[in-house]
């Protein structure tokens, strides 16, 4: 490819819309163009990376027996009504009416389509397990697209669906795909990634893992034990309970005047936050009449993902006017309000000598013993883990890092096969709904995540396995006829063996070298009047900055070795 | 791939929804599953073909310098308002509102996106010509999906867009892509296809060609001269004018009673249809107040595609009530109605002694001389060519065949670059709007077209270049241990060298052989207790039915030769 014909330009200045490094470089280096908020066109260098990532994913999916299929992007309402998701998914799913006034939707994920494809054609347990997958465009009407390709509305995704006749067989297969995900991310050149336990969210099911690239620009918080193997998304992370024992006293109403916050109440009563009961109020989205009050120990925060899962509905912070609740004095005793759901966090179980609001202006109650003073309370885990709390597995202090979700895998159980009535024959003649698991990787997000991790102050640094081209061939002084002639000759021989981006422009050395670094092509080959006088070319390895002078006769051989070496490291 | 794990079943019976051969076989052989009218899921065999077709297209697009990009499926209204197509395209384009109440659409084609991507990044004539292309999902809300993948709502398409600084340079590039289209269709195994001149329809522009697979199930009529090179879609086809000269007489109103049709009037006046002037009335879609009257010689039919292009708007057959027109007596003289557009076909130019309606109940006018009796009439071509009319190039009789459009290429001119204000610098410093051309191929339609052309009474017959697998490995009597052992051994060695579908089922020879024929895999390798006793396998070539007995030691070599031979023919 000649750079003079390559569509897309290299820009000196930061794009004003880009607030993360990868997005900035991808725009500046001519990889992307924004069409509107969260929707991009991909230029040739980006599309070449997309195809390479897709092929690596395809190879690894095929290696575990995956069968590539293609589901439609547009699906009829009926298919999604069976699973219930036509109604349960919110505005992020696009719905429209076709020319015959029929309700249609743009698929965000394809569990329903997968069951539709397999039911009635897979009939017997001995056809299981199997996995089908597709690589296809998806559209999610994200409320807040951000960071370029990290969170977009339209994206290419690999989504896979496996079917199983029992839990053990599912686990075994799930583990295989888990391993193949590790291989995929390693092969596309990601370094600092981990798999963590996660929430299954709108997919349903129990066990789920996310693959996370650890980076400060990540949206997710990940709880990691540096001492053992424990890793979990904050949404589902737990820590080891430590419960101080306070003196068991009579409960007693005390005047606390304007003390409203935990801090103010603690100061007044001369206790620490751990001896208080905090109330956090939520509304149920789409239902104005109800209030959810979460009680949690004053030193802890509510994990809304956990609470949402327990409530089974979307929640949002509640405006307390017209609820009868006294802001800053809400407590767990004498709370007799209609239409209120009360949830108690595990941190409060067995606690005594605690302070809570008195549900009247200016008063709190001291000496609350939750076992003694409350009846029929179930304590559930709705707490957020904090840095330094203790690992639930090994008991040592936990750390919290930020990450980008680069892949996810879910054990779905029978949610879809049951609701859509897919059955298979078991050896004993009974009919069962098969178990399912699903597995996703966003191709564009993978591209952007690698760009984020593998870049430096000069620009992008693509791993050899997914680089748009392997070599940036960069003759300097194209106005010199001897350089131009040699360049055209070398271009021909090199492009027979390598993927070559040929900088055929007659511009300054500065522009050419800067562009090659910004674009992040792994190897740069420079020839100039001076190097040619020694019959040499200069090879620069983008990743390390290392420079190698090489006789032209050995150029092919040396480039081949450098490429093979990096590919072996990535595939190893 | 083991057939016991392959998702999708082979069916004995015709699917009731399938009314063409290819669709029937694709459903029966486990290639497709319908999700709803015009929307399909593709199973693994079909998706493997899709990917092979895509790769052939990609290779040929790259060979003429194409740069692969990826445009979004979902685009904002603003982009399509600039070109005017947000309003000019009808119900076939899906429009919806996003969560912020913003108008969005599903792209049916990507001229606007292509200009958006290139403008401001391509600035100078010396960057031209170039071509960008994508392979992407498209959705068109077709009123009448039909014939399986031949006409669907959702499909994968390769669409390419080239940019040019003058007409000559455009023509040169257009010819290159024209040639590459011929290569693509040949390589994917189409035989009986031709390129014909066509209408540019909603794309705008002048010169356009369609690539047509000739087949009786085709929706298009194609006018072909068997004697010279003339080929054109009926929509734009012309024939050589032959004008009989009738006697020039005075015009005279005659009583024709209830004679309304051309046939009745001819019988009454004792003339032939060629001596009459036929009136055909149309409404303009979306505009109830206007009427279009097309006058054409009585022996000819109106070509609505041509008429539509002249009117510049969609037309439909008109209901004549409340128009003031007298049905069966409409004529071209004394026709003074408001809101009426009148169009005269070329066939009437210079005609004399003609009969026309008198615009009053029961009367016609004889002896009309169009030059003498009408003023300021422009005659334009709105006639349909009929079988046997004479070729406009060589003058010999034309034939009419039916075809499926498998690809199309358009010279668009500056329609999009002008409306979207894309400019480039010319050497003399002037700014111009570059010329564009666009080039489409539907991947699924190509698959179905090959299936339609390459199939026989037993099932599908895939060309080697796009076959889902090269070899159907078919051991008979899998209950025989010696067969099973040998089969597993051969499967290993064969799948190292070939794409193998392994029929590992323990079912009857009849089922296995029938399935292999239905699925259309090019080569079948059968082993059985008898063949193994001679240390042989039987190879059957699906296309010819030819059978070859082959020693197991030579199997690899012979299969390689057979595959290479067919691939050379296809790529030749």
Interface residues (C-beta under 8 A of the other chain):
Chain A: X1 X4 X5 X6 X7 X8 X9 X30 X33 X35 X36 X39 X40 X41 X42 X43 X44 X46 X47 X48 X50 X51 X65 X67 X68 X69 X70 X71 X72 X73 X74 X75 X76 X78 X79 X91 X92 X94 X95 X96 X98 X99 X104 X106 X113 X116 X117 X118 X121 X122 X126 X127 X130 X132 X134 X136 X137 X139 X141 X143 X153 X154 X156
Chain B: X1 X4 X5 X6 X7 X8 X9 X30 X33 X35 X36 X39 X40 X41 X42 X43 X44 X46 X47 X48 X50 X51 X65 X67 X68 X69 X70 X71 X72 X73 X74 X75 X76 X78 X79 X91 X92 X94 X95 X96 X98 X99 X104 X106 X113 X116 X117 X118 X121 X122 X126 X127 X130 X132 X134 X136 X137 X139 X141 X143 X153 X154 X156
